[in-house]
Amino acid sequence: MQAKAPLWTKDFILICLANLLIFTSFYFLLPTLPVFVTNVLQGDESNVGYVMGILSLTAVLVRPLSGYLLDVASRKKILFLSLIAFSLAMGAYYFVTSLTLLLLLRFVHGLAWGFTTTGAGTIASDIVPPARRGEGMGYYGLSNTLAMAVGPSLGLLILGSSNFSTLFIVSFAIAVAALMTIMVIPYEQGPTSQDKGKLTFTSFFEPKVFSLSVVMFFTAVVYGGIVSFIILYGQEIQVANPGIYFLIYAITLLVIRPIAGKSFDKNGPGKVMGLGFLAIAGAFVLLFLAQGELLFGASAVAMGIGFGIVHPTAMAMAINRVEPFRRGAANGTIFSAFDLGIGLGSILLGILSKWVGLSYMYLFCALIILVPLVLFYLKDARAVVAAEQR
């Protein structure tokens, strides 16, 4: 029996650590920025939607460019420069005094976010052994998950004991720590794309992952309703600590991601993705029914199961479809779709919630998630079966 290729190399551990720090810094703002908008800047729910959504929408603008540059140039250098911009953007929150300034900063922050996360994900996919890609990207995704467990809770803790100025300073310091971690990664890049002088549509987008990108777009639309409004909804239904949603969600992800990754490597995506989509739909139904902590927490568990399956499985499928020197474009295409979904979801669901309320908005999300479920089984699941039968 052939020995498994090593997964937990120095490079892999360091890129996971860097990603953990990047997302921890970012997740400081997830539960706290809506409060900053409503309590400090005197905005309403629609303002929250715009503030949370604009970052994702601007990230969409640079994902294709970042994917192209990652395929034709030094991936480590691009990630390093992106992290400098990301860190400076984090530090700039300290100086925000109006909704206009905040929206401008979120625009700039989104540009840096698009480059940073695409670069880190592409380097991780280079480092992971091909035969263990589902497992490896699942573990890499756990760094995001740990950040979601630590970031929102720590952010709310700092805010409870101090103020927003302290919160923004700490988030800046963590971003700088991520930058320092990237500096010591001894990663060596493989062959780059040979199409450096031929800029076409496919230089920036990877057609082989378009169908998966559509699936991830609709999945991200409903996720925008979580990242933007779950804290406000928890307060509305009198949950004592609404931030617990992110902690429960993250702990569930920690358990599910490795299991889903190994299942993908062994059995493919056919059965496990259906379970993931149905779990997400169930999570939104539970939110609609919630009147307190019990169903609110149960929804977080269901959401963790769903996203712990769907997101890493789709990413592993995308990477497996392309040549190594096209991984940047593939990641850029998938992440663009995901960011576009979060951005539009935050804004449109925010507008919807002003008409029908947050609870019915979440019930509508349960219906939306059925769209990517159907699309996946009409196209991507069939493509996997057809490839296996060749």
ABEGO torsion letter per residue (X at the ends): XBBBBBABBAAAAAAAAAAAAAAAAAAAAAAAAAAAAAAAAGBBAAAAAAAAAAAAAAAAAAAAAAAAAAAABBAAAAAAAAAAAAAAAAAAAAABABAAAAAAAAAAAAAAAAAAAAAAAAAAAAABBAAAAAAAAAAAAAAAAAAAAAAAAAAAAAAAABBAAAAAAAAAAAAAAAAAAAAABABBBBBBBAAAABBBAAAABBAAAAAAAAAAAAAAAAAAAAAAAAAAAAAAAGBABAAAAAAAAAAAAAAAAAAAAAAAAAAEAAAAAAAAAAAAAAAAAAAAABABAAAAAAAAAAAAAAAAAAAAAAAAAAAAABBAAAAAAAAAAAAAAAAAAAAAAAAAAAAAAAAAEAAAAAAAAAAAAAAAAAAAAAAAAAAAAAAAAX
